[in-house]
Amino acid sequence: MIDAGNSPQSTGHGRGALPARYGSPRVHCRWAAPDEDIAASYKSICDVAPFTAYHQCYEIGEAVRAIGGLAYRARLYDGEQLIGVAQALVHKLFGGLAIIHVMRGPVWADPSLAPAIKAAAIEAMHETVPAKGLFVFLVSPEHDADDGLACTGMKRVFGGYHTGLVDLTAPEDAILKNLNGKWRNRLRTAQSENITVNRLARDPLKYAWLLDKDAQLMKRLRHQSSNVALVPAFHNAAGGKSILAYEAKDGDTRLAGMLFLRHGACATYHIGWSGAAGKSLNAHNLLMWDAIRDLKKAGVRVLDLGGVDTDYNPGIARFKLGTGAKVVSSSGSWTKGPRWR
């Protein structure tokens, strides 16, 4: 979510202590000022966490800011111990209402942290978020948090987010064996075809066509896509190894393409496109398998397949689940509703 508004005022940043009625008074939140560099402490949590969604990646926040948006960052403490970090992206609606959304966060140094402590930290964020005017603070934790958040007075307003995670720490033979049988057969068929896979140079101009395909699709679906600006901005913020882009060709005919975001020891399948010929030749199976192998060799531990929706996109869901990915679900999106400050 992106907001083209102005940067927040410095008032409201800093340490926000949790009211004692919500749990341990030691739990508090420190929001970073707009010009404050907290990259080292923020990344110190992401580096030890088993998994970090790209929405919580520090460089995504930098990319959002680079294209005129807002990103708030928080450090969460129990006493003086840093226990988690969170990044909130801002989307302004008509009428001045701002949606401040912590998507798939916070990121916890220890995922087994007591639910009451997690809820207290999220409550501290809610109470001290550095926003003015009319806004809604929305948090979508990565894992189940129903009991703790319900005790803070927050209510779930949207259902959980479902995605598939591929464990890339397993041996390649084990990953191949874990593929669904039909998926693996389609891969072998594609490998026998006259398909050339090109690993696109780390230059936004080389994969610009894929961003355009995504923008065209979003326009047909009447959705707004920020990828044409956001992906190159992320590339610039995170460096050349942050983008893995592929195209499949049969001679001079472009069959399909895929683009992945790499963030720390994790990666996310971000954009995919296939023409009719690419679908008939199972080009996406070939691209996904090559990406899995490349990411594994690069030291990536987990591949996030970017959402699984069996109701609205059953075909895409079957393709993703065919990789043998483990389905994980968030606890939904929580809020206390509109606030004015």
N, C-alpha and C positions, 0 to 999 in steps of 0.2 A: 504494500500500500504506500502511496506516495503523495506528499503534500507539497505544493509549490509555494507555500506561505513563507513568512519570515521566521528567523530563528527565535527561539524562546528567550525571554528576558532572563537575566541572571538570578533574579529573585525567585526563590523556591528551590534552587539547587542546593546540594549539600546533604547533610545528614538528617534523615527523618526517622525519629524513634517511634516504635510501635506502642500505641496505648496499651496499658497493662491488661485491660479487659480482654484483649485478643490473644493472649498467650505470654510467652517469655518477654519481659521488657528489654532483655539484652538484644533481641533481634531487631535489626534496623537496616535501613536502605540509604545509600549515598548515590544520588544522581550526579552524573558528570555535567559540568558546565559546557556550553557549546564549543568552546575553544580548548577544552581540557583533553589532554592526551592520556587516555587510560589503557592504551593498547596492550601494554605489558601485563598488567594485572588482569585485564579482561581475558586475554588469550591464555593466561596461566590456568584458568578454570577450564576453558574449552580444550586445552591440550591434554588434560587428565580425564576429562569426561569420556565415558564409553562411546557416546554419540552426541553430535551437535547438528541440529537442522540448519540449513543454509540461512533461514530467516534470522538466526541468532549469530551468524558469522559477522565478525567485526567489519570486514571489508564490504559486506553488503550495506551496512550502515554508511560507510564512506561513499559507496557508489550512489546511494539514495541522496545523500547530501550533495554530491557532485552534480546531480541533474536537477537540483533545486528543491529537494524534499527535506523532510525532517526525520531525524532519528534520535531518540533519547536512549541513554545507556545508564544502567544501574548496577551497582555492586551491592551485594547482600551479605550481611554480617551477622554472626552470633557472637556477641561481645566484640572482640577485635579480630576474630577469625573470619576470613573471607570464605563463605560457603556457597556462593553462586553469583551469577551475572545474568543480566537480561537486557535485551534490546527491544525497544518499542518503536514501531514505524507509525507514521501519522498520515491520516487521510482526511482531508477536509471536505465536507459536504456543503450543499447549498444551505444558506441560512446561517453559516458560521459554525455549525456543529463539527467538532473534530473527533474522529475515532482514533484513539491511541491504543494500538494493538500489540501486545506481546505474543507473537505467533510462535507456537511450539517452544515455549520457554517458561520460566527461566532454565538456564543450564546449571546443574548442580555439580559441585566437586565430588559429592558422594550421593549417588542416586538413592541409596538406602537411608538417607536422612529421614528423621521422624516426620510423618505427615504434618504434625502440629507445627513443627519448625518451618516447614515449607510454606504452610498456609499463613503463618505469622509474617514471613518475609514478603509474600505476595500482598498481604494486607498493608504492610509498611509501604510497598510500592504504590498501592492504590491511594493511600492517605497523603503521600508526599510528591506525587508526580508533578513535574515542573511545567504545568500547563495553566493557561489563563483563558477566560471566556467560557463558552459552553462546550463541554467535552464528555465523551464516554471512555472510560478506561476499561479495556477488554483484555483478558488474559486467557490463553489457550494452552494449558500445560501439556507437556509431551506425554506424561503418564497419568494414571488415575489419581485424582485428588479430591474426589467427591466429599468424603467425610470432613477433611480439614477445611476446605473452602466454604462448605455449607455453614460451618460454625462461625465464619467471619461475617456472614450476612450476604455474601455474594450468591447470585443465582445463575444457573446454567441457562443460557439463551440460545445456544446452538449445539447440535450434536457433535460427537467426536469426529476427528479426522483420522482416516485410515490410510496407511501406506505399507509398502513392502520393503524390507531391508535385506540386502544380500550380504552375507558374511564373507568377506574377501580374505580373511585370515586362514580359511580352510585351504587344503591343497587343491590345485587346479583340477586334478582328476576327480576329487570329491565334489567340487562345484559342478563339473560336467555331469557326473552321475546323478546329482540332485535335480537336474533339469527335468521337467515334465517330459514323458516319453514322446508325445506329439511335438512338443517344442523342439526337442533334440533332433527328431527326424526332419523337421523343417530346416533346422540349422544345417544338417548334413546335406539336404537337398540344395540349399543356397550355396554351400561350399563347393558343390559340384558344378554350379552354373558359371557362366562367363561373366562374373561380377568382379569388378575392381573396387577395392576399398581404399579411399584416400584419406589419410590423416591430414586435416587441413592445417596449414601453417598458422602459427600463433599470431595472426594478424586479423583484426576485426573485418577487414575488407574481404577476407577469404570465406568467412562464414556469414556475411551480410545477407546473402540470398536466403539462408535458413531463418534468419530473424524476420525477413520480409514474409516468408511463408507463414510464420507464426502470427504476424500482424494481420495478414489476410484472413486467416482462420478465425482469429478473435473478432474481427470485424463482422464476419458472417454470423458468428454466434452472438453478436451485439455485446461483446465484452471489450474492455479496454486493456490493451497490452502495453506494458512499459519496456518490453525486452529490447526493442530497437535501440533505446538509449541506455537501459540499465545494464545489459550484458557487457557492452564495451566499457562502461564505467567500472563495473566489477573487475573486468580484465585489467584495466589500468590500475585499480587500487590493489588488487591481489597478485599481480604479476603474470608473466607469460604462461606459467604452468597451471593457472587457475581454470583455464578453459580447455576442454577436449572436444573437438568437433570432427565429425566424420561425414563423408559422402560416399554413396555406393553408385557406381556407374556401369552401364553396359555399353561399351564403346564410348560414343559421345553423348549417350542418353543418361541423364541424371535420374536415378531410380529412387533414392531416399537419402535422408540425412538425420543426424542425431547430434545433440550438443549437451555436454555435461559440465557442471560447475564443481570444481574441486575446492574444498574448504578444510584446511588442516588435514586430519587423517580420515576425513569423510568426503564423499562426493554425492552429487544429486543429478539424476536424469532430469534435464530441464526442458528440452524441446525435441520433438521428433516430427518428421514429415516423411510421407511416402506417397508416390504416385501410383497409378493403377498397375503399371508394370512392376514396380517395386514390391507391391503387395503380392502379386502373383508369383514372384520369384523369392519371396520370404527374405527380402533384403534387410528388414529390421532385425530379424533373428541374427543375421550375420554381423550387423553393426553392433548390436548389444553384446554379443559374445566377444567380439574384438575389444570393445570398451572394457568389459569385465577383466579380460586378460591384461590390458594395458594399465588399468587402475591398480590391479593387484601388484603388478611389477613395480609400479610407482610407490608402493607402500601404503596405499589407501586401505583402511580396515573395513569400512562399511560403505555400501552403495545404497542410497535412498532412491527408490524408484519414482518418487514424486507424486504419490497419491494413488489410491486404488478405490474406484467407485464402481461397484458391480451393478448398481441401479441405472446410472445415467451413461456409463461408458463400459458396458460389459465386455466388449471386444478388447479394448485396451487393458482392462483389468485382467482378462485371461492371459494376454500376452505377458504382462508384468508378473503375474503369479506363476506363469510357466517357467520362470527363471529359478523357481524353488525358494523364492524370497519368503521370509517370515513376516506375517502380517502383524502390525502393531497398531494400536488405536490410542488416541488421546482421550482425555476425559471431557472434551467439549470446550466451549467458550463461556467464560464467566464474567459477570459484571455486577455493579450495584446501580447501573442505570446512569442517566445524564447527571452531570454536576456542573455547577457554575463557580468559577473562582475569579 
